[in-house]
């Protein structure tokens, strides 16, 4: 019998505003169980897909998400990758860009859609953005072309835009349009139709199996530059016990002060085996080391260019690379190339 296989989607509920209610004692928003979400969205039953769910226990506000939970998310996907056509991860918006980035580096050669979504207003609130986000995220995770997923990538779907997860950043604590992908076009735009931008979507080699990289090393720090930076603070940062890598959020196209004490601290850290990655604190655009004298000094000191990577992707990429390899040269060569479409 030539019967079309029923499309299946697994929802992974980790927490976040989408499933929150007000705590009767404190009045603060706290996450509650998945039943609460499914009760609010009876539309889920109308899809005609086989939709199943697993829930983290306990569920979290995403400020409490950490590498252990990324490993948990990746393990759920790994364990069920053969059983489902796509995955939707319900997650708080605050650190969603970090989690989507982390998963993109963990799930090498991913062959299915993994769509993160959540909401700015809880799903039980009349004006919630959660219903539309959830329903469309499911539809995207289930979308296929000739039996292959339309978007076999880790993405964020939010407010009518599907974005590559490791290109996103949270831009608003107020608007429904909470995420942006400043350096990469949306993978799909949603209006009356879902329009996929196929030429921007990465398709893996279908003959290679997925590999899951589950070790993270969090011996990293992020140093955001500002005028008047205190030398004691920089000294303390680069001398943090065990620190292996430092991300510098520099000015504009990768510029930093040329004070000799600053350059000497960076050089000292690199001489002790540390890695330094230069990313821009601008919302969009790229580091171009050497364009100005103020970045040439860092280039001479051995600082690496993060090009147009986001802060979220740089943090998770470095933690993942430090977990994968002990060899500093291997890490250096991997930092500068795109592993999951995170840099141009
Ligand atoms: N604090 C919440 C969280 O990230 C915010 C949200 O979900 O929008 O879990």
Boltz pocket constraint, residues with backbone or C-beta under 6 A from the ligand:
constraints:
  - pocket:
      binder: B
      contacts: [[A, 15], [A, 16], [A, 17], [A, 18], [A, 60], [A, 61], [A, 62], [A, 63], [A, 91], [A, 92], [A, 93], [A, 94], [A, 95], [A, 118], [A, 119], [A, 120]]
      max_distance: 6.0
